[in-house]
Amino acid sequence: MSYDANNIFAKILRGEIPCNKVYEDTHVLAFHDIAPAAPVHVLVIPKNAYSSFADFADTADASAIGSFFESVQNVVQHLGLQDFRLITNNGEHAGQSVQHFHVHILGGKPMGALLPE
């Protein structure tokens, strides 16, 4: 899948669409999801253009990958979460709805099974 520079997260990064920002550093922007699936539901997006996790893993260098996940940990700490779920969807059949790599941080309640039984 190719990167669409007009996806909603790209527009948020450019300041064209507002967000409820939680955290920002040189590598990521983190903000509250507009349709939360848990009491805490924050999206973490890299500031560079990657269409999916596969694109990120295939094209980002090791330093960028490490910096991204270090930033994700910083967001978790900023949120004060001890127990949380980290989710990323890769591709349409996995439920990826925005073609910009992103991680969901979900917490604030018992999360139960990963998938419905």
mmCIF file of the C-alpha atoms, coordinates in Angstrom:
data_MODEL
# 
_entry.id   MODEL 
# 
loop_
_atom_site.group_PDB 
_atom_site.id 
_atom_site.type_symbol 
_atom_site.label_atom_id 
_atom_site.label_alt_id 
_atom_site.label_comp_id 
_atom_site.label_asym_id 
_atom_site.label_entity_id 
_atom_site.label_seq_id 
_atom_site.pdbx_PDB_ins_code 
_atom_site.Cartn_x 
_atom_site.Cartn_y 
_atom_site.Cartn_z 
_atom_site.occupancy 
_atom_site.B_iso_or_equiv 
_atom_site.pdbx_formal_charge 
_atom_site.auth_seq_id 
_atom_site.auth_comp_id 
_atom_site.auth_asym_id 
_atom_site.auth_atom_id 
_atom_site.pdbx_PDB_model_num 
ATOM 1   C CA . MET A 1 1   ? 0.000   0.000   0.000  1.00 0.00 ? 1   MET A CA 1 
ATOM 2   C CA . SER A 1 2   ? 1.359   3.397   -0.894 1.00 0.00 ? 2   SER A CA 1 
ATOM 3   C CA . TYR A 1 3   ? 1.334   6.352   1.462  1.00 0.00 ? 3   TYR A CA 1 
ATOM 4   C CA . ASP A 1 4   ? -1.493  8.866   1.008  1.00 0.00 ? 4   ASP A CA 1 
ATOM 5   C CA . ALA A 1 5   ? -0.261  12.310  2.107  1.00 0.00 ? 5   ALA A CA 1 
ATOM 6   C CA . ASN A 1 6   ? -3.886  13.371  2.578  1.00 0.00 ? 6   ASN A CA 1 
ATOM 7   C CA . ASN A 1 7   ? -4.765  10.784  5.224  1.00 0.00 ? 7   ASN A CA 1 
ATOM 8   C CA . ILE A 1 8   ? -6.214  12.167  8.456  1.00 0.00 ? 8   ILE A CA 1 
ATOM 9   C CA . PHE A 1 9   ? -3.024  11.604  10.479 1.00 0.00 ? 9   PHE A CA 1 
ATOM 10  C CA . ALA A 1 10  ? -0.910  13.439  7.903  1.00 0.00 ? 10  ALA A CA 1 
ATOM 11  C CA . LYS A 1 11  ? -3.373  16.322  8.138  1.00 0.00 ? 11  LYS A CA 1 
ATOM 12  C CA . ILE A 1 12  ? -3.109  16.268  11.938 1.00 0.00 ? 12  ILE A CA 1 
ATOM 13  C CA . LEU A 1 13  ? 0.696   16.338  11.705 1.00 0.00 ? 13  LEU A CA 1 
ATOM 14  C CA . ARG A 1 14  ? 0.490   19.351  9.374  1.00 0.00 ? 14  ARG A CA 1 
ATOM 15  C CA . GLY A 1 15  ? -1.872  21.130  11.777 1.00 0.00 ? 15  GLY A CA 1 
ATOM 16  C CA . GLU A 1 16  ? -4.773  21.086  9.316  1.00 0.00 ? 16  GLU A CA 1 
ATOM 17  C CA . ILE A 1 17  ? -6.970  19.080  11.711 1.00 0.00 ? 17  ILE A CA 1 
ATOM 18  C CA . PRO A 1 18  ? -6.841  19.599  15.487 1.00 0.00 ? 18  PRO A CA 1 
ATOM 19  C CA . CYS A 1 19  ? -6.243  16.813  17.958 1.00 0.00 ? 19  CYS A CA 1 
ATOM 20  C CA . ASN A 1 20  ? -6.344  16.399  21.714 1.00 0.00 ? 20  ASN A CA 1 
ATOM 21  C CA . LYS A 1 21  ? -2.590  16.063  22.142 1.00 0.00 ? 21  LYS A CA 1 
ATOM 22  C CA . VAL A 1 22  ? -1.197  13.933  24.952 1.00 0.00 ? 22  VAL A CA 1 
ATOM 23  C CA . TYR A 1 23  ? 2.508   13.904  24.117 1.00 0.00 ? 23  TYR A CA 1 
ATOM 24  C CA . GLU A 1 24  ? 4.899   15.067  21.431 1.00 0.00 ? 24  GLU A CA 1 
ATOM 25  C CA . ASP A 1 25  ? 8.611   14.728  20.844 1.00 0.00 ? 25  ASP A CA 1 
ATOM 26  C CA . THR A 1 26  ? 10.874  14.810  17.797 1.00 0.00 ? 26  THR A CA 1 
ATOM 27  C CA . HIS A 1 27  ? 9.752   11.340  16.678 1.00 0.00 ? 27  HIS A CA 1 
ATOM 28  C CA . VAL A 1 28  ? 6.049   11.029  17.508 1.00 0.00 ? 28  VAL A CA 1 
ATOM 29  C CA . LEU A 1 29  ? 2.764   12.732  18.157 1.00 0.00 ? 29  LEU A CA 1 
ATOM 30  C CA . ALA A 1 30  ? 0.340   11.079  20.600 1.00 0.00 ? 30  ALA A CA 1 
ATOM 31  C CA . PHE A 1 31  ? -3.297  12.092  20.947 1.00 0.00 ? 31  PHE A CA 1 
ATOM 32  C CA . HIS A 1 32  ? -6.622  10.813  22.255 1.00 0.00 ? 32  HIS A CA 1 
ATOM 33  C CA . ASP A 1 33  ? -8.651  8.676   19.859 1.00 0.00 ? 33  ASP A CA 1 
ATOM 34  C CA . ILE A 1 34  ? -11.905 10.399  18.840 1.00 0.00 ? 34  ILE A CA 1 
ATOM 35  C CA . ALA A 1 35  ? -13.804 7.103   19.277 1.00 0.00 ? 35  ALA A CA 1 
ATOM 36  C CA . PRO A 1 36  ? -12.207 5.554   22.379 1.00 0.00 ? 36  PRO A CA 1 
ATOM 37  C CA . ALA A 1 37  ? -12.513 1.805   22.900 1.00 0.00 ? 37  ALA A CA 1 
ATOM 38  C CA . ALA A 1 38  ? -11.321 2.056   26.525 1.00 0.00 ? 38  ALA A CA 1 
ATOM 39  C CA . PRO A 1 39  ? -11.159 4.743   29.231 1.00 0.00 ? 39  PRO A CA 1 
ATOM 40  C CA . VAL A 1 40  ? -7.639  5.498   28.001 1.00 0.00 ? 40  VAL A CA 1 
ATOM 41  C CA . HIS A 1 41  ? -7.253  5.234   24.220 1.00 0.00 ? 41  HIS A CA 1 
ATOM 42  C CA . VAL A 1 42  ? -4.321  7.105   22.775 1.00 0.00 ? 42  VAL A CA 1 
ATOM 43  C CA . LEU A 1 43  ? -2.866  6.893   19.270 1.00 0.00 ? 43  LEU A CA 1 
ATOM 44  C CA . VAL A 1 44  ? 0.869   7.249   18.733 1.00 0.00 ? 44  VAL A CA 1 
ATOM 45  C CA . ILE A 1 45  ? 2.001   8.128   15.218 1.00 0.00 ? 45  ILE A CA 1 
ATOM 46  C CA . PRO A 1 46  ? 5.473   8.651   13.808 1.00 0.00 ? 46  PRO A CA 1 
ATOM 47  C CA . LYS A 1 47  ? 6.098   12.059  12.322 1.00 0.00 ? 47  LYS A CA 1 
ATOM 48  C CA . ASN A 1 48  ? 7.495   10.447  9.175  1.00 0.00 ? 48  ASN A CA 1 
ATOM 49  C CA . ALA A 1 49  ? 5.320   9.008   6.414  1.00 0.00 ? 49  ALA A CA 1 
ATOM 50  C CA . TYR A 1 50  ? 4.889   5.232   6.781  1.00 0.00 ? 50  TYR A CA 1 
ATOM 51  C CA . SER A 1 51  ? 1.711   3.636   5.439  1.00 0.00 ? 51  SER A CA 1 
ATOM 52  C CA . SER A 1 52  ? 1.713   0.622   7.779  1.00 0.00 ? 52  SER A CA 1 
ATOM 53  C CA . PHE A 1 53  ? 3.740   -1.321  10.334 1.00 0.00 ? 53  PHE A CA 1 
ATOM 54  C CA . ALA A 1 54  ? 5.197   -3.407  7.481  1.00 0.00 ? 54  ALA A CA 1 
ATOM 55  C CA . ASP A 1 55  ? 6.274   -0.235  5.658  1.00 0.00 ? 55  ASP A CA 1 
ATOM 56  C CA . PHE A 1 56  ? 7.789   1.125   8.878  1.00 0.00 ? 56  PHE A CA 1 
ATOM 57  C CA . ALA A 1 57  ? 9.628   -2.130  9.647  1.00 0.00 ? 57  ALA A CA 1 
ATOM 58  C CA . ASP A 1 58  ? 10.871  -2.478  6.056  1.00 0.00 ? 58  ASP A CA 1 
ATOM 59  C CA . THR A 1 59  ? 11.992  1.104   5.405  1.00 0.00 ? 59  THR A CA 1 
ATOM 60  C CA . ALA A 1 60  ? 12.855  2.803   8.707  1.00 0.00 ? 60  ALA A CA 1 
ATOM 61  C CA . ASP A 1 61  ? 16.357  2.314   10.012 1.00 0.00 ? 61  ASP A CA 1 
ATOM 62  C CA . ALA A 1 62  ? 17.024  0.618   13.352 1.00 0.00 ? 62  ALA A CA 1 
ATOM 63  C CA . SER A 1 63  ? 17.548  3.964   15.086 1.00 0.00 ? 63  SER A CA 1 
ATOM 64  C CA . ALA A 1 64  ? 14.150  5.298   13.926 1.00 0.00 ? 64  ALA A CA 1 
ATOM 65  C CA . ILE A 1 65  ? 12.400  2.098   14.990 1.00 0.00 ? 65  ILE A CA 1 
ATOM 66  C CA . GLY A 1 66  ? 14.078  2.173   18.394 1.00 0.00 ? 66  GLY A CA 1 
ATOM 67  C CA . SER A 1 67  ? 13.270  5.867   18.847 1.00 0.00 ? 67  SER A CA 1 
ATOM 68  C CA . PHE A 1 68  ? 9.621   5.296   17.961 1.00 0.00 ? 68  PHE A CA 1 
ATOM 69  C CA . PHE A 1 69  ? 9.137   2.544   20.524 1.00 0.00 ? 69  PHE A CA 1 
ATOM 70  C CA . GLU A 1 70  ? 11.093  4.506   23.138 1.00 0.00 ? 70  GLU A CA 1 
ATOM 71  C CA . SER A 1 71  ? 8.628   7.326   22.533 1.00 0.00 ? 71  SER A CA 1 
ATOM 72  C CA . VAL A 1 72  ? 5.703   4.893   22.890 1.00 0.00 ? 72  VAL A CA 1 
ATOM 73  C CA . GLN A 1 73  ? 7.113   3.923   26.303 1.00 0.00 ? 73  GLN A CA 1 
ATOM 74  C CA . ASN A 1 74  ? 7.396   7.617   27.193 1.00 0.00 ? 74  ASN A CA 1 
ATOM 75  C CA . VAL A 1 75  ? 3.703   8.056   26.332 1.00 0.00 ? 75  VAL A CA 1 
ATOM 76  C CA . VAL A 1 76  ? 2.754   5.071   28.508 1.00 0.00 ? 76  VAL A CA 1 
ATOM 77  C CA . GLN A 1 77  ? 4.741   6.551   31.399 1.00 0.00 ? 77  GLN A CA 1 
ATOM 78  C CA . HIS A 1 78  ? 3.234   10.005  30.782 1.00 0.00 ? 78  HIS A CA 1 
ATOM 79  C CA . LEU A 1 79  ? -0.235  8.425   30.980 1.00 0.00 ? 79  LEU A CA 1 
ATOM 80  C CA . GLY A 1 80  ? 0.701   6.653   34.212 1.00 0.00 ? 80  GLY A CA 1 
ATOM 81  C CA . LEU A 1 81  ? -0.413  3.265   32.922 1.00 0.00 ? 81  LEU A CA 1 
ATOM 82  C CA . GLN A 1 82  ? 0.793   0.062   34.558 1.00 0.00 ? 82  GLN A CA 1 
ATOM 83  C CA . ASP A 1 83  ? -1.485  -2.326  32.659 1.00 0.00 ? 83  ASP A CA 1 
ATOM 84  C CA . PHE A 1 84  ? -2.247  -1.570  29.042 1.00 0.00 ? 84  PHE A CA 1 
ATOM 85  C CA . ARG A 1 85  ? -2.665  -3.063  25.606 1.00 0.00 ? 85  ARG A CA 1 
ATOM 86  C CA . LEU A 1 86  ? -0.625  -2.008  22.580 1.00 0.00 ? 86  LEU A CA 1 
ATOM 87  C CA . ILE A 1 87  ? -2.250  -2.648  19.181 1.00 0.00 ? 87  ILE A CA 1 
ATOM 88  C CA . THR A 1 88  ? -1.299  -1.960  15.598 1.00 0.00 ? 88  THR A CA 1 
ATOM 89  C CA . ASN A 1 89  ? -3.284  -3.153  12.597 1.00 0.00 ? 89  ASN A CA 1 
ATOM 90  C CA . ASN A 1 90  ? -1.482  -3.860  9.353  1.00 0.00 ? 90  ASN A CA 1 
ATOM 91  C CA . GLY A 1 91  ? -3.658  -3.854  6.250  1.00 0.00 ? 91  GLY A CA 1 
ATOM 92  C CA . GLU A 1 92  ? -7.348  -3.685  5.477  1.00 0.00 ? 92  GLU A CA 1 
ATOM 93  C CA . HIS A 1 93  ? -8.172  -7.245  6.578  1.00 0.00 ? 93  HIS A CA 1 
ATOM 94  C CA . ALA A 1 94  ? -6.551  -6.569  9.965  1.00 0.00 ? 94  ALA A CA 1 
ATOM 95  C CA . GLY A 1 95  ? -8.708  -3.484  10.472 1.00 0.00 ? 95  GLY A CA 1 
ATOM 96  C CA . GLN A 1 96  ? -6.255  -0.732  9.518  1.00 0.00 ? 96  GLN A CA 1 
ATOM 97  C CA . SER A 1 97  ? -8.470  2.234   8.695  1.00 0.00 ? 97  SER A CA 1 
ATOM 98  C CA . VAL A 1 98  ? -5.867  5.002   8.322  1.00 0.00 ? 98  VAL A CA 1 
ATOM 99  C CA . GLN A 1 99  ? -2.941  4.430   5.975  1.00 0.00 ? 99  GLN A CA 1 
ATOM 100 C CA . HIS A 1 100 ? -0.376  5.930   8.363  1.00 0.00 ? 100 HIS A CA 1 
ATOM 101 C CA . PHE A 1 101 ? 1.412   3.579   10.768 1.00 0.00 ? 101 PHE A CA 1 
ATOM 102 C CA . HIS A 1 102 ? 0.082   4.046   14.276 1.00 0.00 ? 102 HIS A CA 1 
ATOM 103 C CA . VAL A 1 103 ? -0.083  2.294   17.607 1.00 0.00 ? 103 VAL A CA 1 
ATOM 104 C CA . HIS A 1 104 ? -3.116  2.250   19.882 1.00 0.00 ? 104 HIS A CA 1 
ATOM 105 C CA . ILE A 1 105 ? -2.478  2.384   23.634 1.00 0.00 ? 105 ILE A CA 1 
ATOM 106 C CA . LEU A 1 106 ? -5.539  1.105   25.499 1.00 0.00 ? 106 LEU A CA 1 
ATOM 107 C CA . GLY A 1 107 ? -5.930  0.999   29.254 1.00 0.00 ? 107 GLY A CA 1 
ATOM 108 C CA . GLY A 1 108 ? -7.827  2.180   32.277 1.00 0.00 ? 108 GLY A CA 1 
ATOM 109 C CA . LYS A 1 109 ? -9.905  -0.980  32.704 1.00 0.00 ? 109 LYS A CA 1 
ATOM 110 C CA . PRO A 1 110 ? -9.443  -4.761  32.618 1.00 0.00 ? 110 PRO A CA 1 
ATOM 111 C CA . MET A 1 111 ? -9.019  -5.589  28.946 1.00 0.00 ? 111 MET A CA 1 
ATOM 112 C CA . GLY A 1 112 ? -10.082 -9.251  28.948 1.00 0.00 ? 112 GLY A CA 1 
ATOM 113 C CA . ALA A 1 113 ? -9.176  -11.670 26.175 1.00 0.00 ? 113 ALA A CA 1 
ATOM 114 C CA . LEU A 1 114 ? -7.306  -10.423 23.153 1.00 0.00 ? 114 LEU A CA 1 
ATOM 115 C CA . LEU A 1 115 ? -9.985  -11.725 20.789 1.00 0.00 ? 115 LEU A CA 1 
ATOM 116 C CA . PRO A 1 116 ? -13.608 -12.625 21.557 1.00 0.00 ? 116 PRO A CA 1 
ATOM 117 C CA . GLU A 1 117 ? -14.064 -16.309 22.229 1.00 0.00 ? 117 GLU A CA 1 
# 
